[in-house]
Amino acid sequence: MMGVIYCIHCLKTNKKYIGKTERKYLSTRINHHFHYGRENKYCNPLYEDMNTFGRKSFIYGVVEGDIPSDLLDEKERYYVSLYWNTGLLYNQRIPSGCSNRTEYNKQHYQENKEHKSEYYQQNKERISKRNKENYEYTEELKRKKREYYLKNKERILEKKREKKKQRQSKNE
């Protein structure tokens, strides 16, 4: 299997994220990054900036392609190490040989915890507004789905019956 090293670049902060993927389409991996950012699943500077500046403030591309799977980690470490000391990387882990990983992790955990608390306090109003908008959108989507279902109920039920018959005939 082959993979690529990719870079996500923020036009507002000039910071980069360097990653690797073996997915067929790089856009799928990039979409996962934006999804995690929207979900606020991780306290991560990249995802926070994605939320703050929006998708249009980021560009991405392949740094190196057609890399055999067994060399991907090594290549990723190489490219991350090129930018590590610039202060312009979103990557939060240190590639092998850059520093003492344990000390870094302890320090980073505390900084990340403080940053997350500070970020929340500074953006409490914006986060609350966004959550309300998401809730309203969800309610609107539910309403539209109900309307569609009621309008097309017979057709939907007929398709379900057909699929059930097909499954039963396959199992026999």
N, C-alpha and C positions, 0 to 999 in steps of 0.2 A: 504494500500500500504506500501511496505517496502523500505528502502533505505540503503545506506552505507556512511560511512565516509572514505575518501581516502586521500592519501598523495602523492604529487609529490615532488621528491627529486632531487636536482641538484648535480651531482657528483663533479662538478668543484668548486662550492661555498659552498657546504654543507647546503644550505638553503632549506627550505621545504615550500610547500603550502598545507594547509589542507582545504579540501572542502567536500561538501555533494552532493549526487545525488540520484535520485529515478529511474534513467534510468536502463534498463534491463542489458546493458553492460557498464561497467566502461570505456572501451576503447572508446566508443562514446563520453563520456564527456571529456576524455583526448584529443581526436582529436580536440574537439572544442577549448580547450585551445591553442593548437598548431596553429589552424587556425587563432584565434584572434591575436596570436603573429605574424604570417606571414603578416596579413593584416594591422598591425600597427594601429588597431582601437583604442587601449587604450594605454596610457602611463602608463605602469605597469612594475615594476622591473622583475616580473616573465616572462612576454612576451619578454622583452628586452633581458633577459638572454637566453631565448629559441632561439631568433634570433642570438645572439652572439655565443653561444656554440653548437647549433644544438640539434636535437632530441636525439641523442645517448648519450648525457651528462645528460639525465634525466631518472629516473626510477620512477615507481609508483606502488601503491598497496592499498589494502583495509586495513584500520586501524581497523575498526569494521563494521561488516555486519549485515544484518537482523534486522535493527532498524525500529520500527514503525514510520510512517511519522510525527506524532505529537511530537516525541522525537528527530528528526533530528537536529533541531536548537540548542537545549540544548546540545546535544552530540558534535556538531561542536564547540560550545562555549567552552566546557570543554577541547577538544583537542587543540584548538588554545591557550587557556589560559595556558596550560602546557608549551608551547614554547614561549609565548609572550615576556617575559623579556630576552630571550637569544639573541635577535638580529639576529636570524637565520630563520626568517619567512618571506615569501613573502606576506602573508595575510596583507591587508592594513586597515582593519577595526578592531576596538577594540571590543572584546566581552563585553557584559554587565558586569559592575562591575570592569573592569580593570583600567579605567581612565575616565577623563572628555571628553566625545565624542566631544562636540562642540569645545573645545580648540584644541583637536587633529586634527579635520577636518580642522580648519583654518590653523594650522601649516602645516599639510600634503599637503594642496592645494598649498601653497606657495612653499614648498620644491619640490613638484611634478612638478610645473610649471618651476622652476629653473632647475631641473634635466632634464626635457624634452628638454629645450633649450640647455643646456650643452651637452646632449647626441647627439642631432642633429648636433651641431657644431663639436664635436669630430668624428662623424661617417658620416659626410656629403658625403664624397667620396664613402664609402662603400654602403650607402643607395642609392646614385645615380646609382652606378654600378648595384646593385640588381634590382632597378626599371627598368633599361635598359634591364637587362637579362629577367625580367618578361615580358617586352614588346616584346622582340624578341621571347620569347617562345610563347606568345599569337599570334603573327603574324605567326609563324611556325605552330601552332595548327590550325589557320584559314585556312592556305594553305592546310594542310592535310585534313581538313574537306571538303574543296571545291573539292579536288581531289577525295575523297571518294564519295562525292555526284555525281559528274559527271560520275564516273565509275559505280555507282549503281543507277543512276537516275530512270530508269524504275521500278526497284524493289521497291524503296522507294516510288515512286508515287503510285504504285499498292497497297502497304500496307496502304497508307493514304486513298485511295479510299475505300478499304475494311473496315477500321475503321469507315469512314464516313457512309457507308452503315449500319454497325452494330449499330451505334448511332441512325440513322434514324429509323431503324426497332425497336429498343427499345422504342423510343418515340411514335411510332404509336400504 
